[in-house]
Amino acid sequence: MRGHSVDGTDVTESRHRTPRRRRRTAAAAPARAVSYHPIFNRLPHPEVFSADQVASIHDTALRVLEELGIRVLHAEGRRRFREAGV
């Protein structure tokens, strides 16, 4: 891609000549002392679904898995299911 400066000169070459900043390696980075304290949410959790709705969603999910099944694409996953007898 070619770029031009305000005066019309080609700036493509100069853009590639500028050295990039070198990233610090893990050894060169200074160690930081952090003292984070645990954060707790004290607000009440809102009920999005009633217990009946959650049961209905769960039953429907089990029915879909039973009737349609799933396709496991990863070979390691298929091996684990096969070893588990599924």
PyMOL Python script that loads the backbone (N, CA, C, O; Angstrom):
from pymol import cmd

cmd.read_pdbstr("""\
ATOM      1  N   MET A   1       0.844  -1.171   0.000  1.00  0.00           N
ATOM      2  CA  MET A   1       0.000   0.000   0.000  1.00  0.00           C
ATOM      3  C   MET A   1       0.888   1.232   0.000  1.00  0.00           C
ATOM      4  O   MET A   1       1.828   1.322   0.790  1.00  0.00           O
ATOM      5  N   ARG A   2       0.603   2.165  -0.864  1.00  0.00           N
ATOM      6  CA  ARG A   2       1.421   3.364  -0.972  1.00  0.00           C
ATOM      7  C   ARG A   2       0.733   4.498  -0.223  1.00  0.00           C
ATOM      8  O   ARG A   2      -0.490   4.634  -0.237  1.00  0.00           O
ATOM      9  N   GLY A   3       1.553   5.295   0.422  1.00  0.00           N
ATOM     10  CA  GLY A   3       1.030   6.463   1.105  1.00  0.00           C
ATOM     11  C   GLY A   3       1.770   7.695   0.647  1.00  0.00           C
ATOM     12  O   GLY A   3       2.920   7.609   0.216  1.00  0.00           O
ATOM     13  N   HIS A   4       1.130   8.829   0.734  1.00  0.00           N
ATOM     14  CA  HIS A   4       1.745  10.078   0.310  1.00  0.00           C
ATOM     15  C   HIS A   4       1.635  11.087   1.426  1.00  0.00           C
ATOM     16  O   HIS A   4       0.634  11.158   2.139  1.00  0.00           O
ATOM     17  N   SER A   5       2.697  11.871   1.559  1.00  0.00           N
ATOM     18  CA  SER A   5       2.682  12.922   2.565  1.00  0.00           C
ATOM     19  C   SER A   5       1.925  14.124   2.029  1.00  0.00           C
ATOM     20  O   SER A   5       1.410  14.089   0.911  1.00  0.00           O
ATOM     21  N   VAL A   6       1.855  15.171   2.809  1.00  0.00           N
ATOM     22  CA  VAL A   6       1.139  16.395   2.422  1.00  0.00           C
ATOM     23  C   VAL A   6       1.744  17.001   1.174  1.00  0.00           C
ATOM     24  O   VAL A   6       1.019  17.535   0.335  1.00  0.00           O
ATOM     25  N   ASP A   7       3.064  16.929   1.033  1.00  0.00           N
ATOM     26  CA  ASP A   7       3.707  17.535  -0.143  1.00  0.00           C
ATOM     27  C   ASP A   7       3.714  16.604  -1.347  1.00  0.00           C
ATOM     28  O   ASP A   7       4.249  16.969  -2.393  1.00  0.00           O
ATOM     29  N   GLY A   8       3.129  15.401  -1.228  1.00  0.00           N
ATOM     30  CA  GLY A   8       2.994  14.500  -2.358  1.00  0.00           C
ATOM     31  C   GLY A   8       4.102  13.491  -2.501  1.00  0.00           C
ATOM     32  O   GLY A   8       4.074  12.692  -3.437  1.00  0.00           O
ATOM     33  N   THR A   9       5.092  13.490  -1.602  1.00  0.00           N
ATOM     34  CA  THR A   9       6.184  12.518  -1.707  1.00  0.00           C
ATOM     35  C   THR A   9       5.724  11.165  -1.187  1.00  0.00           C
ATOM     36  O   THR A   9       4.836  11.072  -0.341  1.00  0.00           O
ATOM     37  N   ASP A  10       6.340  10.138  -1.706  1.00  0.00           N
ATOM     38  CA  ASP A  10       6.001   8.770  -1.308  1.00  0.00           C
ATOM     39  C   ASP A  10       6.572   8.493   0.075  1.00  0.00           C
ATOM     40  O   ASP A  10       7.768   8.678   0.297  1.00  0.00           O
ATOM     41  N   VAL A  11       5.728   8.049   1.015  1.00  0.00           N
ATOM     42  CA  VAL A  11       6.180   7.777   2.375  1.00  0.00           C
ATOM     43  C   VAL A  11       6.169   6.290   2.693  1.00  0.00           C
ATOM     44  O   VAL A  11       6.335   5.911   3.853  1.00  0.00           O
ATOM     45  N   THR A  12       5.978   5.446   1.696  1.00  0.00           N
ATOM     46  CA  THR A  12       5.914   4.011   1.921  1.00  0.00           C
ATOM     47  C   THR A  12       7.227   3.487   2.478  1.00  0.00           C
ATOM     48  O   THR A  12       7.238   2.712   3.434  1.00  0.00           O
ATOM     49  N   GLU A  13       8.337   3.916   1.876  1.00  0.00           N
ATOM     50  CA  GLU A  13       9.638   3.422   2.305  1.00  0.00           C
ATOM     51  C   GLU A  13       9.960   3.840   3.735  1.00  0.00           C
ATOM     52  O   GLU A  13      10.446   3.025   4.520  1.00  0.00           O
ATOM     53  N   SER A  14       9.699   5.083   4.081  1.00  0.00           N
ATOM     54  CA  SER A  14      10.069   5.554   5.414  1.00  0.00           C
ATOM     55  C   SER A  14       9.216   4.884   6.491  1.00  0.00           C
ATOM     56  O   SER A  14       9.671   4.717   7.623  1.00  0.00           O
ATOM     57  N   ARG A  15       8.006   4.507   6.156  1.00  0.00           N
ATOM     58  CA  ARG A  15       7.139   3.860   7.133  1.00  0.00           C
ATOM     59  C   ARG A  15       7.712   2.500   7.530  1.00  0.00           C
ATOM     60  O   ARG A  15       7.568   2.079   8.678  1.00  0.00           O
ATOM     61  N   HIS A  16       8.352   1.819   6.602  1.00  0.00           N
ATOM     62  CA  HIS A  16       8.895   0.494   6.888  1.00  0.00           C
ATOM     63  C   HIS A  16      10.249   0.563   7.574  1.00  0.00           C
ATOM     64  O   HIS A  16      10.700  -0.432   8.142  1.00  0.00           O
ATOM     65  N   ARG A  17      10.899   1.707   7.533  1.00  0.00           N
ATOM     66  CA  ARG A  17      12.219   1.826   8.123  1.00  0.00           C
ATOM     67  C   ARG A  17      12.177   2.146   9.613  1.00  0.00           C
ATOM     68  O   ARG A  17      13.183   1.981  10.302  1.00  0.00           O
ATOM     69  N   THR A  18      11.043   2.596  10.118  1.00  0.00           N
ATOM     70  CA  THR A  18      10.994   2.970  11.532  1.00  0.00           C
ATOM     71  C   THR A  18      11.037   1.715  12.386  1.00  0.00           C
ATOM     72  O   THR A  18      10.266   0.784  12.157  1.00  0.00           O
ATOM     73  N   PRO A  19      11.926   1.679  13.365  1.00  0.00           N
ATOM     74  CA  PRO A  19      12.025   0.482  14.211  1.00  0.00           C
ATOM     75  C   PRO A  19      10.829   0.379  15.146  1.00  0.00           C
ATOM     76  O   PRO A  19      10.329   1.382  15.657  1.00  0.00           O
ATOM     77  N   ARG A  20      10.391  -0.823  15.354  1.00  0.00           N
ATOM     78  CA  ARG A  20       9.297  -1.058  16.286  1.00  0.00           C
ATOM     79  C   ARG A  20       9.853  -1.144  17.690  1.00  0.00           C
ATOM     80  O   ARG A  20      11.008  -1.513  17.900  1.00  0.00           O
ATOM     81  N   ARG A  21       9.027  -0.803  18.629  1.00  0.00           N
ATOM     82  CA  ARG A  21       9.448  -0.946  20.016  1.00  0.00           C
ATOM     83  C   ARG A  21       9.589  -2.423  20.332  1.00  0.00           C
ATOM     84  O   ARG A  21       8.775  -3.246  19.913  1.00  0.00           O
ATOM     85  N   ARG A  22      10.613  -2.737  21.061  1.00  0.00           N
ATOM     86  CA  ARG A  22      10.793  -4.122  21.464  1.00  0.00           C
ATOM     87  C   ARG A  22       9.978  -4.364  22.721  1.00  0.00           C
ATOM     88  O   ARG A  22       9.977  -3.557  23.651  1.00  0.00           O
ATOM     89  N   ARG A  23       9.293  -5.482  22.725  1.00  0.00           N
ATOM     90  CA  ARG A  23       8.509  -5.840  23.900  1.00  0.00           C
ATOM     91  C   ARG A  23       9.437  -6.369  24.980  1.00  0.00           C
ATOM     92  O   ARG A  23      10.429  -7.043  24.703  1.00  0.00           O
ATOM     93  N   ARG A  24       9.089  -6.046  26.207  1.00  0.00           N
ATOM     94  CA  ARG A  24       9.877  -6.554  27.313  1.00  0.00           C
ATOM     95  C   ARG A  24       9.605  -8.038  27.491  1.00  0.00           C
ATOM     96  O   ARG A  24       8.472  -8.503  27.359  1.00  0.00           O
ATOM     97  N   THR A  25      10.640  -8.748  27.787  1.00  0.00           N
ATOM     98  CA  THR A  25      10.454 -10.167  28.082  1.00  0.00           C
ATOM     99  C   THR A  25      10.005 -10.297  29.529  1.00  0.00           C
ATOM    100  O   THR A  25      10.088  -9.341  30.300  1.00  0.00           O
ATOM    101  N   ALA A  26       9.540 -11.457  29.887  1.00  0.00           N
ATOM    102  CA  ALA A  26       9.062 -11.679  31.248  1.00  0.00           C
ATOM    103  C   ALA A  26      10.182 -11.474  32.258  1.00  0.00           C
ATOM    104  O   ALA A  26       9.935 -11.007  33.370  1.00  0.00           O
ATOM    105  N   ALA A  27      11.405 -11.818  31.883  1.00  0.00           N
ATOM    106  CA  ALA A  27      12.530 -11.664  32.804  1.00  0.00           C
ATOM    107  C   ALA A  27      12.876 -10.194  33.013  1.00  0.00           C
ATOM    108  O   ALA A  27      13.324  -9.808  34.093  1.00  0.00           O
ATOM    109  N   ALA A  28      12.669  -9.365  31.977  1.00  0.00           N
ATOM    110  CA  ALA A  28      13.040  -7.963  32.074  1.00  0.00           C
ATOM    111  C   ALA A  28      11.972  -7.126  32.771  1.00  0.00           C
ATOM    112  O   ALA A  28      12.260  -6.022  33.231  1.00  0.00           O
ATOM    113  N   ALA A  29      10.754  -7.630  32.854  1.00  0.00           N
ATOM    114  CA  ALA A  29       9.677  -6.862  33.475  1.00  0.00           C
ATOM    115  C   ALA A  29       9.872  -6.821  34.981  1.00  0.00           C
ATOM    116  O   ALA A  29      10.161  -7.842  35.605  1.00  0.00           O
ATOM    117  N   PRO A  30       9.714  -5.645  35.559  1.00  0.00           N
ATOM    118  CA  PRO A  30       9.889  -5.560  37.015  1.00  0.00           C
ATOM    119  C   PRO A  30       8.745  -6.261  37.740  1.00  0.00           C
ATOM    120  O   PRO A  30       7.600  -6.233  37.289  1.00  0.00           O
ATOM    121  N   ALA A  31       9.066  -6.884  38.857  1.00  0.00           N
ATOM    122  CA  ALA A  31       8.054  -7.582  39.649  1.00  0.00           C
ATOM    123  C   ALA A  31       7.203  -6.550  40.375  1.00  0.00           C
ATOM    124  O   ALA A  31       7.728  -5.592  40.942  1.00  0.00           O
ATOM    125  N   ARG A  32       5.891  -6.749  40.358  1.00  0.00           N
ATOM    126  CA  ARG A  32       4.981  -5.830  41.029  1.00  0.00           C
ATOM    127  C   ARG A  32       4.376  -6.523  42.232  1.00  0.00           C
ATOM    128  O   ARG A  32       3.983  -7.687  42.164  1.00  0.00           O
ATOM    129  N   ALA A  33       4.309  -5.807  43.312  1.00  0.00           N
ATOM    130  CA  ALA A  33       3.656  -6.332  44.506  1.00  0.00           C
ATOM    131  C   ALA A  33       2.219  -5.833  44.505  1.00  0.00           C
ATOM    132  O   ALA A  33       1.975  -4.626  44.533  1.00  0.00           O
ATOM    133  N   VAL A  34       1.278  -6.752  44.474  1.00  0.00           N
ATOM    134  CA  VAL A  34      -0.132  -6.372  44.469  1.00  0.00           C
ATOM    135  C   VAL A  34      -0.799  -6.910  45.724  1.00  0.00           C
ATOM    136  O   VAL A  34      -0.464  -7.989  46.214  1.00  0.00           O
ATOM    137  N   SER A  35      -1.715  -6.163  46.215  1.00  0.00           N
ATOM    138  CA  SER A  35      -2.453  -6.614  47.396  1.00  0.00           C
ATOM    139  C   SER A  35      -3.938  -6.392  47.148  1.00  0.00           C
ATOM    140  O   SER A  35      -4.551  -5.483  47.707  1.00  0.00           O
ATOM    141  N   TYR A  36      -4.498  -7.239  46.299  1.00  0.00           N
ATOM    142  CA  TYR A  36      -5.915  -7.149  45.990  1.00  0.00           C
ATOM    143  C   TYR A  36      -6.725  -7.797  47.106  1.00  0.00           C
ATOM    144  O   TYR A  36      -6.332  -8.827  47.654  1.00  0.00           O
ATOM    145  N   HIS A  37      -7.825  -7.202  47.427  1.00  0.00           N
ATOM    146  CA  HIS A  37      -8.707  -7.801  48.413  1.00  0.00           C
ATOM    147  C   HIS A  37      -9.922  -8.374  47.694  1.00  0.00           C
ATOM    148  O   HIS A  37     -10.311  -7.861  46.645  1.00  0.00           O
ATOM    149  N   PRO A  38     -10.524  -9.422  48.234  1.00  0.00           N
ATOM    150  CA  PRO A  38     -11.664 -10.044  47.553  1.00  0.00           C
ATOM    151  C   PRO A  38     -12.860  -9.089  47.498  1.00  0.00           C
ATOM    152  O   PRO A  38     -13.117  -8.338  48.439  1.00  0.00           O
ATOM    153  N   ILE A  39     -13.571  -9.136  46.395  1.00  0.00           N
ATOM    154  CA  ILE A  39     -14.751  -8.290  46.204  1.00  0.00           C
ATOM    155  C   ILE A  39     -15.983  -9.172  46.302  1.00  0.00           C
ATOM    156  O   ILE A  39     -16.048 -10.223  45.664  1.00  0.00           O
ATOM    157  N   PHE A  40     -16.941  -8.761  47.080  1.00  0.00           N
ATOM    158  CA  PHE A  40     -18.182  -9.505  47.249  1.00  0.00           C
ATOM    159  C   PHE A  40     -19.355  -8.651  46.802  1.00  0.00           C
ATOM    160  O   PHE A  40     -19.428  -7.465  47.122  1.00  0.00           O
ATOM    161  N   ASN A  41     -20.264  -9.255  46.067  1.00  0.00           N
ATOM    162  CA  ASN A  41     -21.477  -8.575  45.646  1.00  0.00           C
ATOM    163  C   ASN A  41     -22.542  -8.836  46.704  1.00  0.00           C
ATOM    164  O   ASN A  41     -22.991  -9.970  46.871  1.00  0.00           O
ATOM    165  N   ARG A  42     -22.938  -7.809  47.403  1.00  0.00           N
ATOM    166  CA  ARG A  42     -23.919  -7.967  48.475  1.00  0.00           C
ATOM    167  C   ARG A  42     -25.341  -7.677  48.012  1.00  0.00           C
ATOM    168  O   ARG A  42     -26.282  -7.752  48.801  1.00  0.00           O
ATOM    169  N   LEU A  43     -25.495  -7.349  46.738  1.00  0.00           N
ATOM    170  CA  LEU A  43     -26.834  -7.087  46.205  1.00  0.00           C
ATOM    171  C   LEU A  43     -27.580  -8.407  46.019  1.00  0.00           C
ATOM    172  O   LEU A  43     -26.961  -9.426  45.714  1.00  0.00           O
ATOM    173  N   PRO A  44     -28.888  -8.403  46.198  1.00  0.00           N
ATOM    174  CA  PRO A  44     -29.645  -9.646  45.995  1.00  0.00           C
ATOM    175  C   PRO A  44     -29.654 -10.032  44.512  1.00  0.00           C
ATOM    176  O   PRO A  44     -29.719  -9.171  43.635  1.00  0.00           O
ATOM    177  N   HIS A  45     -29.587 -11.331  44.253  1.00  0.00           N
ATOM    178  CA  HIS A  45     -29.624 -11.824  42.887  1.00  0.00           C
ATOM    179  C   HIS A  45     -31.077 -11.875  42.415  1.00  0.00           C
ATOM    180  O   HIS A  45     -31.906 -12.510  43.067  1.00  0.00           O
ATOM    181  N   PRO A  46     -31.403 -11.229  41.310  1.00  0.00           N
ATOM    182  CA  PRO A  46     -32.785 -11.256  40.832  1.00  0.00           C
ATOM    183  C   PRO A  46     -33.136 -12.620  40.245  1.00  0.00           C
ATOM    184  O   PRO A  46     -32.300 -13.262  39.608  1.00  0.00           O
ATOM    185  N   GLU A  47     -34.342 -13.047  40.457  1.00  0.00           N
ATOM    186  CA  GLU A  47     -34.834 -14.296  39.873  1.00  0.00           C
ATOM    187  C   GLU A  47     -35.281 -14.010  38.441  1.00  0.00           C
ATOM    188  O   GLU A  47     -36.265 -13.303  38.221  1.00  0.00           O
ATOM    189  N   VAL A  48     -34.556 -14.560  37.474  1.00  0.00           N
ATOM    190  CA  VAL A  48     -34.901 -14.345  36.073  1.00  0.00           C
ATOM    191  C   VAL A  48     -35.980 -15.330  35.651  1.00  0.00           C
ATOM    192  O   VAL A  48     -36.920 -14.963  34.946  1.00  0.00           O
ATOM    193  N   PHE A  49     -35.847 -16.578  36.081  1.00  0.00           N
ATOM    194  CA  PHE A  49     -36.817 -17.618  35.754  1.00  0.00           C
ATOM    195  C   PHE A  49     -37.353 -18.209  37.040  1.00  0.00           C
ATOM    196  O   PHE A  49     -36.646 -18.301  38.044  1.00  0.00           O
ATOM    197  N   SER A  50     -38.606 -18.604  36.996  1.00  0.00           N
ATOM    198  CA  SER A  50     -39.183 -19.290  38.147  1.00  0.00           C
ATOM    199  C   SER A  50     -38.652 -20.728  38.171  1.00  0.00           C
ATOM    200  O   SER A  50     -38.062 -21.192  37.195  1.00  0.00           O
ATOM    201  N   ALA A  51     -38.860 -21.414  39.270  1.00  0.00           N
ATOM    202  CA  ALA A  51     -38.412 -22.806  39.386  1.00  0.00           C
ATOM    203  C   ALA A  51     -39.077 -23.683  38.326  1.00  0.00           C
ATOM    204  O   ALA A  51     -38.438 -24.583  37.780  1.00  0.00           O
ATOM    205  N   ASP A  52     -40.348 -23.432  38.031  1.00  0.00           N
ATOM    206  CA  ASP A  52     -41.049 -24.195  36.993  1.00  0.00           C
ATOM    207  C   ASP A  52     -40.440 -23.956  35.615  1.00  0.00           C
ATOM    208  O   ASP A  52     -40.308 -24.887  34.820  1.00  0.00           O
ATOM    209  N   GLN A  53     -40.071 -22.706  35.334  1.00  0.00           N
ATOM    210  CA  GLN A  53     -39.464 -22.397  34.047  1.00  0.00           C
ATOM    211  C   GLN A  53     -38.092 -23.058  33.908  1.00  0.00           C
ATOM    212  O   GLN A  53     -37.752 -23.553  32.834  1.00  0.00           O
ATOM    213  N   VAL A  54     -37.309 -23.069  34.978  1.00  0.00           N
ATOM    214  CA  VAL A  54     -36.001 -23.725  34.948  1.00  0.00           C
ATOM    215  C   VAL A  54     -36.170 -25.222  34.709  1.00  0.00           C
ATOM    216  O   VAL A  54     -35.423 -25.811  33.927  1.00  0.00           O
ATOM    217  N   ALA A  55     -37.137 -25.839  35.370  1.00  0.00           N
ATOM    218  CA  ALA A  55     -37.400 -27.271  35.176  1.00  0.00           C
ATOM    219  C   ALA A  55     -37.825 -27.555  33.745  1.00  0.00           C
ATOM    220  O   ALA A  55     -37.414 -28.560  33.164  1.00  0.00           O
ATOM    221  N   SER A  56     -38.642 -26.684  33.172  1.00  0.00           N
ATOM    222  CA  SER A  56     -39.097 -26.855  31.792  1.00  0.00           C
ATOM    223  C   SER A  56     -37.928 -26.734  30.813  1.00  0.00           C
ATOM    224  O   SER A  56     -37.828 -27.521  29.872  1.00  0.00           O
ATOM    225  N   ILE A  57     -37.056 -25.770  31.024  1.00  0.00           N
ATOM    226  CA  ILE A  57     -35.887 -25.592  30.157  1.00  0.00           C
ATOM    227  C   ILE A  57     -34.984 -26.823  30.250  1.00  0.00           C
ATOM    228  O   ILE A  57     -34.476 -27.299  29.234  1.00  0.00           O
ATOM    229  N   HIS A  58     -34.787 -27.329  31.444  1.00  0.00           N
ATOM    230  CA  HIS A  58     -33.937 -28.500  31.647  1.00  0.00           C
ATOM    231  C   HIS A  58     -34.528 -29.726  30.953  1.00  0.00           C
ATOM    232  O   HIS A  58     -33.817 -30.449  30.256  1.00  0.00           O
ATOM    233  N   ASP A  59     -35.816 -29.957  31.140  1.00  0.00           N
ATOM    234  CA  ASP A  59     -36.469 -31.106  30.506  1.00  0.00           C
ATOM    235  C   ASP A  59     -36.396 -31.015  28.995  1.00  0.00           C
ATOM    236  O   ASP A  59     -36.160 -32.020  28.325  1.00  0.00           O
ATOM    237  N   THR A  60     -36.595 -29.824  28.448  1.00  0.00           N
ATOM    238  CA  THR A  60     -36.527 -29.639  26.996  1.00  0.00           C
ATOM    239  C   THR A  60     -35.115 -29.898  26.483  1.00  0.00           C
ATOM    240  O   THR A  60     -34.941 -30.513  25.431  1.00  0.00           O
ATOM    241  N   ALA A  61     -34.107 -29.434  27.218  1.00  0.00           N
ATOM    242  CA  ALA A  61     -32.719 -29.664  26.809  1.00  0.00           C
ATOM    243  C   ALA A  61     -32.403 -31.154  26.795  1.00  0.00           C
ATOM    244  O   ALA A  61     -31.746 -31.637  25.874  1.00  0.00           O
ATOM    245  N   LEU A  62     -32.864 -31.887  27.807  1.00  0.00           N
ATOM    246  CA  LEU A  62     -32.627 -33.334  27.839  1.00  0.00           C
ATOM    247  C   LEU A  62     -33.339 -34.038  26.691  1.00  0.00           C
ATOM    248  O   LEU A  62     -32.798 -34.972  26.098  1.00  0.00           O
ATOM    249  N   ARG A  63     -34.547 -33.591  26.379  1.00  0.00           N
ATOM    250  CA  ARG A  63     -35.301 -34.194  25.270  1.00  0.00           C
ATOM    251  C   ARG A  63     -34.592 -33.940  23.942  1.00  0.00           C
ATOM    252  O   ARG A  63     -34.496 -34.844  23.113  1.00  0.00           O
ATOM    253  N   VAL A  64     -34.095 -32.721  23.731  1.00  0.00           N
ATOM    254  CA  VAL A  64     -33.378 -32.399  22.495  1.00  0.00           C
ATOM    255  C   VAL A  64     -32.123 -33.262  22.373  1.00  0.00           C
ATOM    256  O   VAL A  64     -31.835 -33.780  21.294  1.00  0.00           O
ATOM    257  N   LEU A  65     -31.375 -33.424  23.461  1.00  0.00           N
ATOM    258  CA  LEU A  65     -30.183 -34.270  23.418  1.00  0.00           C
ATOM    259  C   LEU A  65     -30.530 -35.724  23.128  1.00  0.00           C
ATOM    260  O   LEU A  65     -29.813 -36.406  22.395  1.00  0.00           O
ATOM    261  N   GLU A  66     -31.623 -36.192  23.700  1.00  0.00           N
ATOM    262  CA  GLU A  66     -32.024 -37.582  23.483  1.00  0.00           C
ATOM    263  C   GLU A  66     -32.497 -37.813  22.055  1.00  0.00           C
ATOM    264  O   GLU A  66     -32.151 -38.827  21.448  1.00  0.00           O
ATOM    265  N   GLU A  67     -33.281 -36.891  21.511  1.00  0.00           N
ATOM    266  CA  GLU A  67     -33.859 -37.081  20.179  1.00  0.00           C
ATOM    267  C   GLU A  67     -32.895 -36.718  19.053  1.00  0.00           C
ATOM    268  O   GLU A  67     -32.869 -37.392  18.023  1.00  0.00           O
ATOM    269  N   LEU A  68     -32.103 -35.664  19.236  1.00  0.00           N
ATOM    270  CA  LEU A  68     -31.212 -35.215  18.165  1.00  0.00           C
ATOM    271  C   LEU A  68     -29.763 -35.612  18.405  1.00  0.00           C
ATOM    272  O   LEU A  68     -29.019 -35.867  17.457  1.00  0.00           O
ATOM    273  N   GLY A  69     -29.367 -35.664  19.659  1.00  0.00           N
ATOM    274  CA  GLY A  69     -27.986 -35.999  19.978  1.00  0.00           C
ATOM    275  C   GLY A  69     -27.053 -34.826  19.734  1.00  0.00           C
ATOM    276  O   GLY A  69     -27.485 -33.703  19.478  1.00  0.00           O
ATOM    277  N   ILE A  70     -25.760 -35.119  19.821  1.00  0.00           N
ATOM    278  CA  ILE A  70     -24.741 -34.118  19.541  1.00  0.00           C
ATOM    279  C   ILE A  70     -23.672 -34.750  18.677  1.00  0.00           C
ATOM    280  O   ILE A  70     -23.513 -35.971  18.670  1.00  0.00           O
ATOM    281  N   ARG A  71     -22.945 -33.934  17.954  1.00  0.00           N
ATOM    282  CA  ARG A  71     -21.833 -34.401  17.137  1.00  0.00           C
ATOM    283  C   ARG A  71     -20.562 -33.857  17.768  1.00  0.00           C
ATOM    284  O   ARG A  71     -20.384 -32.644  17.878  1.00  0.00           O
ATOM    285  N   VAL A  72     -19.691 -34.750  18.176  1.00  0.00           N
ATOM    286  CA  VAL A  72     -18.427 -34.354  18.786  1.00  0.00           C
ATOM    287  C   VAL A  72     -17.375 -34.355  17.682  1.00  0.00           C
ATOM    288  O   VAL A  72     -17.039 -35.406  17.137  1.00  0.00           O
ATOM    289  N   LEU A  73     -16.863 -33.184  17.359  1.00  0.00           N
ATOM    290  CA  LEU A  73     -15.923 -33.053  16.254  1.00  0.00           C
ATOM    291  C   LEU A  73     -14.477 -33.324  16.672  1.00  0.00           C
ATOM    292  O   LEU A  73     -13.667 -33.751  15.849  1.00  0.00           O
ATOM    293  N   HIS A  74     -14.157 -33.085  17.909  1.00  0.00           N
ATOM    294  CA  HIS A  74     -12.779 -33.231  18.366  1.00  0.00           C
ATOM    295  C   HIS A  74     -12.481 -34.702  18.655  1.00  0.00           C
ATOM    296  O   HIS A  74     -13.222 -35.359  19.386  1.00  0.00           O
ATOM    297  N   ALA A  75     -11.402 -35.208  18.081  1.00  0.00           N
ATOM    298  CA  ALA A  75     -11.048 -36.626  18.207  1.00  0.00           C
ATOM    299  C   ALA A  75     -10.817 -37.019  19.664  1.00  0.00           C
ATOM    300  O   ALA A  75     -11.224 -38.103  20.082  1.00  0.00           O
ATOM    301  N   GLU A  76     -10.177 -36.163  20.430  1.00  0.00           N
ATOM    302  CA  GLU A  76      -9.927 -36.458  21.847  1.00  0.00           C
ATOM    303  C   GLU A  76     -11.247 -36.570  22.602  1.00  0.00           C
ATOM    304  O   GLU A  76     -11.396 -37.431  23.469  1.00  0.00           O
ATOM    305  N   GLY A  77     -12.196 -35.712  22.280  1.00  0.00           N
ATOM    306  CA  GLY A  77     -13.503 -35.785  22.919  1.00  0.00           C
ATOM    307  C   GLY A  77     -14.221 -37.081  22.588  1.00  0.00           C
ATOM    308  O   GLY A  77     -14.825 -37.705  23.460  1.00  0.00           O
ATOM    309  N   ARG A  78     -14.155 -37.489  21.314  1.00  0.00           N
ATOM    310  CA  ARG A  78     -14.780 -38.766  20.926  1.00  0.00           C
ATOM    311  C   ARG A  78     -14.128 -39.926  21.654  1.00  0.00           C
ATOM    312  O   ARG A  78     -14.815 -40.854  22.081  1.00  0.00           O
ATOM    313  N   ARG A  79     -12.791 -39.885  21.803  1.00  0.00           N
ATOM    314  CA  ARG A  79     -12.084 -40.941  22.499  1.00  0.00           C
ATOM    315  C   ARG A  79     -12.548 -41.019  23.959  1.00  0.00           C
ATOM    316  O   ARG A  79     -12.751 -42.109  24.494  1.00  0.00           O
ATOM    317  N   ARG A  80     -12.711 -39.872  24.586  1.00  0.00           N
ATOM    318  CA  ARG A  80     -13.136 -39.874  25.994  1.00  0.00           C
ATOM    319  C   ARG A  80     -14.545 -40.410  26.148  1.00  0.00           C
ATOM    320  O   ARG A  80     -14.827 -41.166  27.078  1.00  0.00           O
ATOM    321  N   PHE A  81     -15.433 -40.025  25.240  1.00  0.00           N
ATOM    322  CA  PHE A  81     -16.798 -40.569  25.301  1.00  0.00           C
ATOM    323  C   PHE A  81     -16.778 -42.079  25.081  1.00  0.00           C
ATOM    324  O   PHE A  81     -17.490 -42.815  25.764  1.00  0.00           O
ATOM    325  N   ARG A  82     -15.977 -42.535  24.146  1.00  0.00           N
ATOM    326  CA  ARG A  82     -15.891 -43.968  23.858  1.00  0.00           C
ATOM    327  C   ARG A  82     -15.371 -44.723  25.073  1.00  0.00           C
ATOM    328  O   ARG A  82     -15.886 -45.790  25.405  1.00  0.00           O
ATOM    329  N   GLU A  83     -14.350 -44.177  25.744  1.00  0.00           N
ATOM    330  CA  GLU A  83     -13.800 -44.825  26.941  1.00  0.00           C
ATOM    331  C   GLU A  83     -14.815 -44.831  28.092  1.00  0.00           C
ATOM    332  O   GLU A  83     -14.804 -45.729  28.934  1.00  0.00           O
ATOM    333  N   ALA A  84     -15.678 -43.832  28.117  1.00  0.00           N
ATOM    334  CA  ALA A  84     -16.685 -43.764  29.185  1.00  0.00           C
ATOM    335  C   ALA A  84     -17.897 -44.645  28.879  1.00  0.00           C
ATOM    336  O   ALA A  84     -18.777 -44.822  29.720  1.00  0.00           O
ATOM    337  N   GLY A  85     -17.928 -45.196  27.656  1.00  0.00           N
ATOM    338  CA  GLY A  85     -19.027 -46.074  27.290  1.00  0.00           C
ATOM    339  C   GLY A  85     -20.256 -45.319  26.813  1.00  0.00           C
ATOM    340  O   GLY A  85     -21.363 -45.857  26.835  1.00  0.00           O
ATOM    341  N   VAL A  86     -20.078 -44.121  26.399  1.00  0.00           N
ATOM    342  CA  VAL A  86     -21.214 -43.312  25.927  1.00  0.00           C
ATOM    343  C   VAL A  86     -21.310 -43.410  24.430  1.00  0.00           C
ATOM    344  O   VAL A  86     -22.196 -42.805  23.827  1.00  0.00           O
TER     345      VAL A  86
END
""", "prot")
cmd.dss("prot")
cmd.show_as("cartoon", "prot")
cmd.util.cbc("prot")
cmd.orient("prot")
